[in-house]
């Protein structure tokens, strides 16, 4: 990938040939992000569509990138590529309501068992609580593996008056410095670290390899000597449990 000197030279000259070469060079970055995100999406979401949308984020990052800040372009661009893809998926509302409902049902069951048992429930215990077979539960985990995106139209409660409003009405400008927001983020981060420690050893390993080592589910399966689909089920169960704990703690 291009170093900072190349970028600094381009920003001075704005040479169109250099621009084209840089964009072509970073297309692989878009493909990598799209490939990683596509793992958790249903088959109806086309990989090429993710790439095409990711290119929009790449171009935005390309135009706004400032090498003088000393940050690598890849570091700057990846969140914007992901954001462009997520924005498009949210606009399409590709997750069926039935799948969202199933996700919430699993979260509620996990929360109840967590409170009753004082530990993370096993898949067989979770299946029994939901009155389904373990195989049905595993299929459900596969179905909801991609529902971690937030719906901006979802009704949530305000903190001040407990009135239900669309999530989009509660979004604040994060660019504005706010000490309270910083404290809340710190508290959430600390709680999440503690919540991860309550996962099983296998679940913690999947979370660590996926989010910290940034391995794909297929690569994690190779490391753990289990199938990619099994890794996906473990990942989904872990995320749902963490999300349920956070919602219960912070009343989100």
C-alpha positions in Angstrom: 0.0 0.0 0.0 1.1 3.6 -0.6 3.2 5.2 2.1 2.6 8.7 3.5 5.2 10.3 1.1 3.2 9.1 -1.9 0.0 10.6 -0.4 1.7 13.9 0.5 3.0 14.2 -3.1 -0.5 13.4 -4.5 -2.2 16.0 -2.2 0.2 18.6 -3.5 -0.1 17.8 -7.2 -3.6 16.2 -7.4 -2.3 14.3 -10.4 -5.3 12.3 -12.0 -3.0 9.4 -13.0 -1.8 9.0 -9.4 -5.4 9.3 -8.2 -6.5 6.4 -10.5 -3.5 4.3 -9.5 -4.1 4.8 -5.7 -7.8 4.0 -6.1 -7.0 0.8 -8.0 -4.5 -0.1 -5.3 -7.0 0.3 -2.6 -9.8 -1.7 -4.3 -8.5 -4.8 -2.6 -9.1 -3.1 0.7 -12.7 -2.7 -0.2 -12.9 -6.4 -1.2 -11.3 -7.4 2.1 -13.9 -5.4 4.1 -16.8 -6.7 2.0 -15.6 -10.3 2.3 -15.4 -10.0 6.1 -18.8 -8.4 6.4 -20.5 -10.8 3.9 -19.8 -13.8 6.2 -22.6 -12.8 8.5 -25.1 -11.7 5.9 -27.8 -13.9 4.3 -27.4 -15.2 0.8 -29.8 -12.6 -0.6 -27.0 -10.0 0.0 -24.8 -10.1 -3.0 -21.0 -9.8 -2.4 -20.6 -7.6 -5.6 -23.2 -5.2 -4.2 -21.2 -4.9 -1.0 -18.1 -4.1 -3.0 -19.8 -1.6 -5.2 -21.2 0.2 -2.2 -17.9 0.0 -0.3 -16.2 1.8 -3.2 -18.4 4.8 -2.4 -16.9 4.8 1.1 -13.4 4.4 -0.4 -13.9 7.5 -2.6 -15.2 9.5 0.3 -12.2 8.5 2.4 -9.9 9.2 -0.5 -11.2 12.7 -0.9 -11.1 13.6 2.8 -7.9 11.9 3.9 -5.2 14.1 5.3 -1.8 12.4 5.4 -0.5 15.3 7.6 -2.2 13.7 10.5 0.1 10.8 10.4 -2.6 8.1 10.2 -2.3 5.3 7.6 -4.9 5.6 4.9 -6.1 2.0 5.5 -6.8 2.9 9.2 -8.8 5.9 8.1 -10.6 4.3 5.2 -11.9 1.0 6.7 -14.5 2.6 9.0 -15.8 4.7 6.1 -16.0 1.7 3.8 -17.9 -0.3 6.4 -20.1 2.7 7.1 -21.1 3.0 3.5 -22.0 -0.6 3.3 -24.0 -0.6 6.5 -25.8 2.6 5.4 -26.9 0.9 2.2 -28.0 -2.2 4.0 -30.0 -0.2 6.5 -31.6 1.7 3.6 -32.6 -1.6 2.0 -33.9 -3.0 5.4 -32.7 -6.4 4.3 -33.3 -8.2 7.6 -36.9 -9.6 7.7 -39.1 -8.7 10.6 -39.4 -12.3 11.5 -35.7 -12.6 11.9 -35.5 -9.5 14.1 -38.3 -11.0 16.2 -36.4 -14.3 16.5 -33.2 -12.4 17.6 -35.1 -10.6 20.3 -36.7 -13.9 21.4 -33.3 -15.5 21.8 -32.0 -12.5 23.7 -34.9 -12.6 26.2 -34.5 -16.3 26.8 -30.7 -15.9 27.3 -31.3 -13.1 29.8 -33.8 -15.1 31.8 -31.6 -18.1 32.0 -28.6 -16.0 32.8 -30.5 -14.5 35.8 -31.9 -17.9 36.9 -28.7 -19.9 36.5 -26.1 -17.2 37.3 -24.1 -18.3 34.3 -24.2 -18.5 30.5 -26.8 -21.1 29.5 -25.8 -24.0 27.3 -27.4 -24.4 23.9 -29.5 -27.3 25.1 -30.7 -25.2 28.1 -31.5 -22.3 25.8 -33.4 -24.6 23.4 -35.4 -26.1 26.3 -36.3 -22.6 27.5 -37.5 -21.6 24.0 -39.4 -24.9 23.7 -37.5 -25.9 20.5 -35.0 -28.6 19.6 -31.3 -27.9 19.7 -31.1 -28.3 15.9 -33.9 -25.7 15.5 -32.0 -23.3 17.9 -28.8 -23.7 15.9 -30.7 -22.9 12.7 -32.2 -19.9 14.3 -28.7 -18.7 15.4 -27.6 -19.0 11.8 -30.6 -17.0 10.6 -30.0 -14.1 13.1 -26.2 -14.1 12.7 -26.5 -10.9 10.6 -29.0 -8.9 12.7 -26.6 -7.0 14.8 -27.2 -3.9 12.6 -29.4 -1.4 14.3 -32.7 -0.3 12.7 -33.0 3.5 12.8 -36.8 3.1 12.8 -36.8 0.7 15.8 -38.7 2.1 18.8 -36.6 2.6 21.9 -37.1 4.4 25.2 -35.7 7.8 25.9 -33.7 8.1 29.1 -35.4 11.3 30.3 -39.1 10.4 30.0 -39.2 6.6 29.0 -41.2 7.6 26.0 -40.8 5.3 23.0 -39.4 7.1 19.9 -37.6 6.0 16.7 -33.9 5.4 17.4 -33.0 8.0 14.8 -34.5 10.7 17.0 -32.0 9.9 19.8 -28.8 10.0 17.7 -26.5 12.8 18.7 -23.6 14.5 16.9 -20.6 12.6 18.2 -18.3 15.3 16.8 -19.3 17.5 19.7 -17.2 17.2 22.8 -19.3 16.0 25.7 -17.8 14.9 29.0 -20.9 12.9 29.8 -20.7 10.9 26.6 -17.0 10.2 27.3 -17.9 8.9 30.7 -20.7 6.8 29.3 -18.5 5.2 26.7 -15.8 4.5 29.3 -18.4 2.8 31.5 -19.8 0.8 28.6 -16.3 -0.3 27.6 -15.5 -1.4 31.1 -18.8 -3.3 31.5 -18.3 -5.0 28.1 -14.8 -6.2 29.1 -16.4 -7.7 32.3 -19.3 -9.2 30.3 -16.9 -10.9 27.9 -15.1 -12.5 30.9 -18.4 -14.3 31.7 -18.5 -16.1 28.3 -17.4 -19.7 28.0 -13.7 -20.3 27.1 -14.8 -21.3 23.6 -17.0 -18.2 23.2 -14.2 -15.9 24.4 -11.8 -17.4 22.0 -14.1 -16.8 19.0 -14.7 -13.2 20.1 -11.0 -12.6 20.6 -10.0 -14.1 17.2 -12.8 -12.4 15.3 -12.7 -8.9 16.8 -9.1 -8.5 18.0 -7.1 -10.8 15.6 -9.6 -9.9 12.8 -9.7 -13.5 11.5 -12.6 -14.6 9.3 -15.0 -17.2 10.5 -13.4 -19.7 8.2 -9.9 -19.0 9.6 -11.2 -19.3 13.1 -12.7 -22.7 12.2 -9.3 -23.8 11.0 -7.6 -22.6 14.2 -10.2 -24.3 16.5 -10.7 -27.4 14.3 -14.4 -26.9 13.9 -16.6 -26.0 10.9 -17.2 -22.4 9.8 -20.9 -22.8 10.4 -20.2 -23.9 14.0 -18.0 -20.8 14.5 -20.8 -18.7 13.2 -23.3 -20.2 15.7 -20.8 -19.6 18.6 -20.2 -16.1 17.5 -23.9 -15.3 17.1 -24.7 -16.7 20.5 -21.9 -14.7 22.1 -23.0 -11.5 20.5 -26.6 -12.0 21.5 -25.7 -12.7 25.0 -23.4 -9.6 25.3 -26.0 -7.5 23.7 -28.7 -8.7 26.1 -26.4 -8.0 29.1 -25.7 -4.5 27.9 -29.3 -3.8 27.2 -30.3 -5.0 30.7 -27.5 -3.0 32.3 -27.9 0.2 30.5 -31.7 -0.1 29.6 -31.0 0.4 25.9 
